[in-house]
Each structure stands twice: as structure tokens, then as C-alpha cells.
């Protein structure tokens, strides 16, 4: 005798698919290695501009930068981080040890790229 359990097997699969698809539009892409923020500096314009991004304490934050100008990226966190930016493509990484709001700014451009909402 063969028993078919289509109903109970399908429901958990559908529920899992719905939960896996949930997310917030303003989150930077999460990877197995943390959060990734893509920044473009071109002709005096900076993208993104003051984007809100969720992160966790100790999570790796990677900032990938494509720039046509020199600048300095400053992360107002504990600990603080500063990175020199030069024309071309580069990548920086850091982690935040204390929960709270953390501004990521470009000093020469005078722009806030993003604000990390760091949760415990």
C-alpha cells in the first residue's frame, strides 16, 4: 500500500518559501560575510545618499567604492575607522563593536553615504 502525503508536505515548503523571501527594501545586500555597500563618486555626486542600513554588532561591513576623485571615508563608530579614497575602484572592510547609529561620511564631498543601524 502506498500513502501519499501531499498536503502536509506542501504546506511547510510554502511557509518556508514565504519566510525566506521576506526582507526590507532599505537593507544593503547581506552576504555570508556581512553587509555590502556599493558607493559611486562621480562628478561631485555621491550614491547612495544617507541610506539607512541594518547591521549587527561585530558583523563585517564591506564598502565597495568606484570614485573619480580623492576623498576620505570616515566611519563614526566604536572603534572609528578612516579610509583614504583614490580614483578607481577599491574595497574597505570594518566591523562595529557598539550598537547604535553609525554615520559613514565622505569628508571632502561633505556627504553622508549611509547610516548603519547597528543592533546587538
N, C-alpha and C positions, 0 to 999 in steps of 0.2 A: 504494500500500500504506500502511495506517495502522498505526502501532505504538502500543500503549498501555503506559505505564509506571506503572501504579497502585501497585505495591509500593514502588519506590524513592522515589516522591514522597510517599506517605503516611507512611512511617517518619520522615523528617526533620520533617514537620509535627507528628507526635505527640510527638517528642522535644522540639521547641521549646515546645509547649503545656505539657508537664510541667515543664520548667525555668522557664518564665515564671510558673507557679503556685506555685513554692517561696517560702517566707518563714517568718519567725519570728513567733510569736504575740505576743511582748512588744515588738515594734518599734512605734514610733509610725508613723503613716502617712507614707510617703515621697512627696514630690511632686517635680516638676521643680525646685522652688525649695527643696528640702531637707526637713527633718523638721518635722512639726507636732504640737504637744502641746496638747490641749484640757484646760483646768483649770476646775473648778467649785468655788467657795467659797460655801457656803450653810449658814446656821445653825451656824457653827463647824465644819462638816465640809468636808474638802478631798478632792477626787477629781481625779486619781489620788493614790495614796499610795505614795511611794518606788518608782515604776515604773522598771524598767531599760530604757533605750532606746539603741540603737546609733546612732552618728553618725560623721561623718568630719571630720578637721581642715579648717577653712575652710567647711564646709557651713553653710548658713543654717538656724537653728533658730527656728521661729515658735511662740510661746506665745500661744494664744487663751484669754482669761480671761473668765469670767462670774462676777462676785462680788457679794455683798450686803454687803460690808464693806471698809473701808480696810485695806491691808496693804502690805508691801514684798516684792517678789520679788527674791531675790539669787541670782546665778549665780556659784558658786565656781570660776572658770575663769581661764585666762590668755588674754586680759585678763578681769578681773572685770567683772560687769555688775550694776546695781541698777535696778529699775523700781518706781515708785510704782503701787499698785493702788488704784482707787476703785470704789465701787459702779457696776455696769453692765457693759457688755461692752467689752473692749479687746484689743489685739493688740500684742505686742512681738516684736522680732527681734534675734538676735545670732549671732555665729559664735565658735568656739573655735579658737585658734591652736596649742595644745599638746595632744598626745594624753594620755589618761589618764581617770580617773573624775572627773566634774564633778557636784557636787550642785546642784540647783535647789531653793531653800528659800523658804518664806513665813515671814518673821521674826515678825510679830505672832502668827500662828497657831501658830508653833513646829513646823511640819510640813515634811518633805522631800517635795516633789511628785514629783521624778524624779531619777535618777542617769543622766547621759549616759555611755556607754562610748565615748569618742572615740578612733577609730583613725586612724593616719597615712594 
